[in-house]
């Protein structure tokens, strides 16, 4: 994996709403069992899983409970895994090798989408 990761495991940060289940905040929907299974395979191989969500307080507690009830436990919740704490590249932003999120775009996807959306004068095209 790219980045300053010196550990022998991969850190995966995963979003909750519309990623680990199919609804938006504050609701709970059907669990994404395919993703949960894939994350558990990685966890069983010694890799680390972080729940990375905007939920906090009771809503965060309910999200963690929901995941545990559906077979997924985390190495950290809205925080870096233990080995990354105090590292200069993992202080404010949660450090991960992979970020899984329903709103995620790879850099190339973003650039291509923006190029498609811009008109010749630099403004966003009307839809």
N, C-alpha and C positions, 0 to 999 in steps of 0.2 A: 504494500500500500504506500501511496505517496504521503509526504508530510513528515513531521518530526517524530513520528511514532517509533519509539525504541523497544516497545514491548513485542512479545511474540504472538500477540493476539490482536484481533480486529475489534475496534470499538464502533458499534452501530447505534446511532441516535435515531429513534423512531417517534413520529408524531402520533397523537391519539385520534382526534376527531377526523373522520373520513379517511382514516388510514388503518388503524387497528379495529375500527368498527365503521359502519356505513352511514352514520348520522352526523349532524353538526352540533356544536355546543348550544344549549346545555343538555341535549338529548343523548340517549344511548341507543344504539341500533344493533344489528346483527354483527357478531364478531367476524373479523376477517381471518378465518381459520387457516387459510393458505399461508398468509403472512406469519401468523402465530407459529405455525408448524416450521416454516423456514427459519424464523428467529430462534426457535428452540433447537433446531439442528445446529445452528451456529453456536448457541450457548453450550450445548452438549460437547462441542469440539473445543471449548475453552475460551470462546470469544465473549466479549462484554456487550450488554444491551442497556441502553439508557432510554428511559421514557423522557421525551423532549416535547413538552406541550405548554400552551399558554394557560392551561387550567391551573388554579391554585386553591388553597383552602379546602373546603369540603368537596368542591367539584374535583379537585385533584385526588383527594382520598378516595372518592367514588370511582374515579378512573383507574387507580391502582388496584382497588378491590375488583373491579370489572375484569381487568387483565388477569389477576390471580385466579379468579373464579373460572376463567377460560383457559387456564394452563400456562400463563406467561408471567414470569417473575423477572425483576430488573436488578441490575447491578448498581444503578443509580437512578434517581428521579429528579429531573430538572437540575442536574449537577454533574460535574465530572466524576468519572470513576476514581477510586482511591489513588491509584498510581499516577494520575494526571494532576492531582491537586498540587498547587504550588509551582507548576511549570509555567514559564513565561508565556508560552503560546496557548495556555489553557486557564486563563484567569477570569475573564469576563464572559467569553464565548465558550459554550460547551464544546470540548474537543471530541471529534469523532472522525473515523476514517470514511464512514458512510453515513449519509443523512437520508432517511426515508420519510417523505412528506407528500401529501396529496397535492400540494401547490409547488412542488419542486420542479425546477427546470435546469437542465445541464447548460453550461455557459453557451455552447454552440446552438442549442435550441432557443435560448433567449435571443441571441444575436440574429438568428434566422427569422424568428417571429417578429422582432422589431423591424428588420429590413422589409418584411412583407407588409407590415402595418403602416410604414411611412410613405407618404406621397412624395413626389419630386420636390416640393417646397419644404420638406422636413416636418410637416404636420402629420398627425395621425389621420389615416383615411376614414371617411365616413363609412359606416356599415349599413 
